[in-house]
Amino acid sequence: QWYQRRVRGTVDVDAYDEDNYEDDAREDISGSQEVTERAGEVKKLLSLTKNKDALKLALQNPPIGHQDASVKEQNYETVLSVLKAFRTNEIDSAVSELSDTDVDVLMKYLYKGFSNSPDKAAALLLWHEKVVKKGGVGCVIRVMVDRKGI
């Protein structure tokens, strides 16, 4: 039969069931040490007014999927401290120097800031505007559909 020749293997459709989905979890304990060290380096860069370098460093290797919520929160606070250090007229140039991956990570932190810190939403909206300008609507969509929290 023609349909038997076209099907060469079988597909386990149950493996793609949403109820069976499991996030890739990082089990490493070193993540907390890495986040703490990065926070110290970021503070050092901010004290030297190297805000762009601090932003790039803060967005590197985020603790996505880490089991410990305090590690994620510490990294979020680090990123937020960097964002607050920028003047309004510096945001555009800082975002323009970010890679596409960094833009997506920054957008994740912006949305986390909208939900966790509504009092800082006005400042985060300035960043959001610049990030959407650089990353496009695709950046927003990738963040919205990503299951892995930051």
CYANA upper distance limits for C-alpha pairs under 8 A (distance plus 0.5 A):
  1 GLN  CA      5 ARG  CA      7.34
  2 TRP  CA      6 ARG  CA      7.16
  3 TYR  CA      7 VAL  CA      6.99
  4 GLN  CA      8 ARG  CA      8.17
 12 ASP  CA     16 TYR  CA      8.16
 13 VAL  CA     17 ASP  CA      7.44
 14 ASP  CA     20 ASN  CA      8.33
 15 ALA  CA     20 ASN  CA      7.32
 16 TYR  CA     20 ASN  CA      7.73
 16 TYR  CA     21 TYR  CA      7.81
 17 ASP  CA     21 TYR  CA      7.26
 23 ASP  CA     65 GLY  CA      7.82
 23 ASP  CA    147 ARG  CA      8.12
 23 ASP  CA    148 LYS  CA      7.50
 24 ASP  CA     65 GLY  CA      7.15
 25 ALA  CA     65 GLY  CA      5.48
 25 ALA  CA     66 HIS  CA      6.73
 25 ALA  CA     67 GLN  CA      7.52
 26 ARG  CA     64 ILE  CA      8.37
 26 ARG  CA     65 GLY  CA      6.20
 26 ARG  CA     66 HIS  CA      5.59
 26 ARG  CA     67 GLN  CA      7.37
 27 GLU  CA     66 HIS  CA      7.41
 27 GLU  CA     67 GLN  CA      7.54
 28 ASP  CA     66 HIS  CA      8.40
 29 ILE  CA     33 GLN  CA      8.10
 30 SER  CA     34 GLU  CA      6.61
 31 GLY  CA     35 VAL  CA      6.62
 31 GLY  CA     63 PRO  CA      7.24
 31 GLY  CA     66 HIS  CA      8.09
 31 GLY  CA     71 VAL  CA      7.98
 32 SER  CA     36 THR  CA      6.69
 32 SER  CA     71 VAL  CA      5.99
 33 GLN  CA     37 GLU  CA      6.64
 34 GLU  CA     38 ARG  CA      6.55
 35 VAL  CA     39 ALA  CA      6.60
 35 VAL  CA     63 PRO  CA      8.33
 35 VAL  CA     71 VAL  CA      7.41
 35 VAL  CA     74 GLN  CA      7.77
 35 VAL  CA     75 ASN  CA      6.61
 36 THR  CA     40 GLY  CA      6.98
 36 THR  CA     74 GLN  CA      8.20
 37 GLU  CA     41 GLU  CA      6.87
 38 ARG  CA     42 VAL  CA      6.54
 38 ARG  CA     57 LEU  CA      7.84
 38 ARG  CA     58 ALA  CA      7.41
 39 ALA  CA     43 LYS  CA      6.72
 39 ALA  CA     58 ALA  CA      7.91
 39 ALA  CA     75 ASN  CA      7.75
 39 ALA  CA     78 THR  CA      6.32
 40 GLY  CA     44 LYS  CA      6.80
 41 GLU  CA     45 LEU  CA      6.80
 41 GLU  CA     54 ALA  CA      8.43
 42 VAL  CA     46 LEU  CA      6.64
 42 VAL  CA     54 ALA  CA      5.52
 42 VAL  CA     55 LEU  CA      8.34
 42 VAL  CA     57 LEU  CA      7.30
 42 VAL  CA     58 ALA  CA      7.07
 42 VAL  CA     78 THR  CA      7.97
 42 VAL  CA     82 VAL  CA      8.26
 43 LYS  CA     47 SER  CA      6.65
 43 LYS  CA     54 ALA  CA      8.27
 44 LYS  CA     48 LEU  CA      7.00
 45 LEU  CA     49 THR  CA      6.76
 45 LEU  CA     50 LYS  CA      5.68
 45 LEU  CA     51 ASN  CA      7.24
 45 LEU  CA     53 ASP  CA      7.52
 45 LEU  CA     54 ALA  CA      6.06
 46 LEU  CA     50 LYS  CA      6.08
 46 LEU  CA     51 ASN  CA      6.09
 46 LEU  CA     54 ALA  CA      6.83
 46 LEU  CA     82 VAL  CA      7.78
 46 LEU  CA     85 ALA  CA      7.92
 50 LYS  CA     54 ALA  CA      6.72
 51 ASN  CA     55 LEU  CA      6.61
 51 ASN  CA     82 VAL  CA      7.28
 51 ASN  CA     85 ALA  CA      7.43
 51 ASN  CA     86 PHE  CA      7.28
 52 LYS  CA     56 LYS  CA      6.83
 52 LYS  CA     94 ALA  CA      6.18
 53 ASP  CA     57 LEU  CA      6.65
 54 ALA  CA     58 ALA  CA      6.49
 54 ALA  CA     82 VAL  CA      7.11
 55 LEU  CA     59 LEU  CA      6.78
 55 LEU  CA     79 VAL  CA      7.53
 55 LEU  CA     82 VAL  CA      6.47
 55 LEU  CA     83 LEU  CA      7.96
 56 LYS  CA     60 GLN  CA      6.96
 56 LYS  CA     98 LEU  CA      7.57
 56 LYS  CA    102 ASP  CA      7.86
 58 ALA  CA     62 PRO  CA      8.47
 58 ALA  CA     75 ASN  CA      8.04
 58 ALA  CA     78 THR  CA      7.14
 58 ALA  CA     79 VAL  CA      6.08
 58 ALA  CA     82 VAL  CA      8.22
 59 LEU  CA     79 VAL  CA      7.57
 59 LEU  CA    102 ASP  CA      6.58
 59 LEU  CA    105 VAL  CA      6.96
 59 LEU  CA    106 LEU  CA      7.24
 60 GLN  CA    102 ASP  CA      7.85
 62 PRO  CA     72 LYS  CA      8.48
 62 PRO  CA     75 ASN  CA      7.79
 62 PRO  CA    105 VAL  CA      8.26
 62 PRO  CA    150 ILE  CA      7.62
 63 PRO  CA     71 VAL  CA      7.70
 63 PRO  CA     72 LYS  CA      6.43
 63 PRO  CA     75 ASN  CA      8.08
 63 PRO  CA    150 ILE  CA      7.01
 64 ILE  CA     72 LYS  CA      8.17
 64 ILE  CA    148 LYS  CA      6.70
 64 ILE  CA    149 GLY  CA      6.49
 64 ILE  CA    150 ILE  CA      5.52
 65 GLY  CA    148 LYS  CA      6.33
 65 GLY  CA    149 GLY  CA      6.91
 65 GLY  CA    150 ILE  CA      7.66
 66 HIS  CA     71 VAL  CA      8.04
 66 HIS  CA     72 LYS  CA      7.70
 68 ASP  CA     72 LYS  CA      7.48
 69 ALA  CA     73 GLU  CA      6.64
 70 SER  CA     74 GLN  CA      6.52
 71 VAL  CA     75 ASN  CA      6.86
 72 LYS  CA     76 TYR  CA      6.65
 72 LYS  CA    150 ILE  CA      6.69
 73 GLU  CA     77 GLU  CA      6.67
 74 GLN  CA     78 THR  CA      6.80
 75 ASN  CA     79 VAL  CA      6.80
 76 TYR  CA     80 LEU  CA      6.59
 76 TYR  CA    109 TYR  CA      7.21
 76 TYR  CA    150 ILE  CA      8.39
 77 GLU  CA     81 SER  CA      6.58
 78 THR  CA     82 VAL  CA      6.97
 79 VAL  CA     83 LEU  CA      6.82
 79 VAL  CA    109 TYR  CA      8.04
 80 LEU  CA     84 LYS  CA      6.73
 80 LEU  CA    113 GLY  CA      8.48
 81 SER  CA     85 ALA  CA      6.91
 82 VAL  CA     86 PHE  CA      7.58
 84 LYS  CA    123 ALA  CA      8.44
 86 PHE  CA     90 GLU  CA      6.64
 86 PHE  CA     91 ILE  CA      7.00
 87 ARG  CA     91 ILE  CA      7.31
 88 THR  CA    126 LEU  CA      8.28
 90 GLU  CA     94 ALA  CA      6.82
 91 ILE  CA     95 VAL  CA      6.68
 91 ILE  CA    127 TRP  CA      7.34
 91 ILE  CA    130 LYS  CA      7.77
 92 ASP  CA     96 SER  CA      6.68
 92 ASP  CA    130 LYS  CA      6.54
 93 SER  CA     97 GLU  CA      7.00
 94 ALA  CA     98 LEU  CA      7.43
 95 VAL  CA    103 VAL  CA      7.89
 95 VAL  CA    130 LYS  CA      7.27
 95 VAL  CA    131 VAL  CA      6.89
 95 VAL  CA    134 LYS  CA      7.68
 96 SER  CA    134 LYS  CA      7.09
 98 LEU  CA    102 ASP  CA      6.26
 98 LEU  CA    103 VAL  CA      6.65
 99 SER  CA    103 VAL  CA      6.71
100 ASP  CA    104 ASP  CA      6.87
100 ASP  CA    135 GLY  CA      7.38
101 THR  CA    105 VAL  CA      6.79
102 ASP  CA    106 LEU  CA      6.48
103 VAL  CA    107 MET  CA      6.66
103 VAL  CA    131 VAL  CA      7.01
103 VAL  CA    134 LYS  CA      8.34
103 VAL  CA    135 GLY  CA      6.97
103 VAL  CA    139 CYS  CA      8.04
104 ASP  CA    108 LYS  CA      6.88
104 ASP  CA    135 GLY  CA      8.06
104 ASP  CA    139 CYS  CA      6.26
104 ASP  CA    140 VAL  CA      8.38
104 ASP  CA    142 ARG  CA      8.02
104 ASP  CA    143 VAL  CA      7.33
105 VAL  CA    109 TYR  CA      6.97
106 LEU  CA    110 LEU  CA      6.69
106 LEU  CA    131 VAL  CA      8.42
107 MET  CA    111 TYR  CA      6.79
107 MET  CA    128 HIS  CA      7.55
107 MET  CA    131 VAL  CA      7.48
107 MET  CA    139 CYS  CA      7.82
107 MET  CA    140 VAL  CA      7.57
107 MET  CA    143 VAL  CA      7.41
108 LYS  CA    112 LYS  CA      6.70
108 LYS  CA    143 VAL  CA      6.36
108 LYS  CA    150 ILE  CA      7.32
109 TYR  CA    113 GLY  CA      6.52
109 TYR  CA    150 ILE  CA      7.57
110 LEU  CA    114 PHE  CA      6.75
110 LEU  CA    124 LEU  CA      6.74
110 LEU  CA    127 TRP  CA      8.23
110 LEU  CA    128 HIS  CA      7.32
111 TYR  CA    115 SER  CA      6.91
112 LYS  CA    116 ASN  CA      6.41
112 LYS  CA    117 SER  CA      8.47
112 LYS  CA    150 ILE  CA      8.17
113 GLY  CA    117 SER  CA      5.61
113 GLY  CA    118 PRO  CA      7.56
113 GLY  CA    120 LYS  CA      7.92
113 GLY  CA    121 ALA  CA      7.69
113 GLY  CA    124 LEU  CA      7.82
114 PHE  CA    118 PRO  CA      5.83
114 PHE  CA    120 LYS  CA      8.00
114 PHE  CA    121 ALA  CA      6.09
114 PHE  CA    124 LEU  CA      7.88
117 SER  CA    121 ALA  CA      7.35
120 LYS  CA    124 LEU  CA      6.84
121 ALA  CA    125 LEU  CA      6.44
122 ALA  CA    126 LEU  CA      7.37
123 ALA  CA    127 TRP  CA      7.47
124 LEU  CA    128 HIS  CA      6.58
125 LEU  CA    129 GLU  CA      6.62
126 LEU  CA    130 LYS  CA      7.10
127 TRP  CA    131 VAL  CA      6.58
128 HIS  CA    132 VAL  CA      6.56
129 GLU  CA    133 LYS  CA      6.73
130 LYS  CA    134 LYS  CA      6.89
131 VAL  CA    135 GLY  CA      6.30
131 VAL  CA    136 GLY  CA      8.14
132 VAL  CA    136 GLY  CA      5.27
132 VAL  CA    137 VAL  CA      6.79
132 VAL  CA    139 CYS  CA      7.48
132 VAL  CA    140 VAL  CA      7.82
135 GLY  CA    139 CYS  CA      5.75
136 GLY  CA    140 VAL  CA      7.88
137 VAL  CA    141 ILE  CA      6.86
138 GLY  CA    142 ARG  CA      6.52
139 CYS  CA    143 VAL  CA      6.87
140 VAL  CA    144 MET  CA      6.71
141 ILE  CA    145 VAL  CA      6.69
142 ARG  CA    146 ASP  CA      6.50
